[in-house]
């Protein structure tokens, strides 16, 4: 009985020592854990300080290049609805932001649902590739801005038109990257799977799909960038809501602070969506994260 109590005491002591050791991180471990965040914060702080000083120097008229503090003040007022009723923005940045985010998420989501299976199917079947590849390359090379008047004619100034533009803008990078991922799968991996007796279906699911995943993630990230361009074009030319409409409104009223605030929001939206795709990749394919370490 005494031996059991002694062993439990020693075990508890080891656990306490291990807990204390984890709390006492070395400088190298602290830098590895918090260094990237600290570098990013310091980098952005210096950038906005230099922006503020340069704008206040008067070298460029503040009508065209506002101060960083003025931009953040406008952004805060618009997001918190604290602007006075007679202000130009009327505290509605949050409404336009949510409208644009909803449009982008729906459009890119539909592009992923359609584009990923289509690209995988084109890469896995020569017959499907021969049928669809001319249309894919033709539509991928067509500027999306040329389609805006056509979709306005068919769908009007509606959210459906904007979602359609985002969908088409994001679709083809996803299709082409998934297609290329399947076509460039290393032959040695397929040969090794055949040696172990894998059939065509097993090779596709256990070799081709894992190999293609980085291509798919890259295609989705490209689609996010192009989808944001598409939604801004659609909102500028055919909308009464969204960040694209807000940019036009700010330009018409010479409100440069509002314009720069909207551009900052677009950058944050893009970075957030790309971060989500990276987190999704880490969850679906954790072995890639281990390979990069």
Secondary structure, 3 states (H helix, E strand, C coil): CHHHHHHHHHHHHHHHHHHHHHHCCCHHHHHHHHHHHHHHHHHHHHHHHHHHHHHHCCCCCCCCCCCHHHHHHHHHHHHHCCCCCCCCCCCCHHHHHHHHHHHHHHHHHHHHHHHHHHHHHHHHCHHHHHHHHHHHHHHHHCCCHHHHHHHHHHHCCCHHHHHHHHHHHHHHHHHHHHHHHHHCCCHHHHHHHHHCCCCHHHHHHHHHHHHHHHHHHHHHHHHHHHHHHHHHHHHHHHCCCCHHHHHHHHHHCCCHHHHHHHHHHHHHHHHHHHHHHHHHHHHHCHHHHHHHC
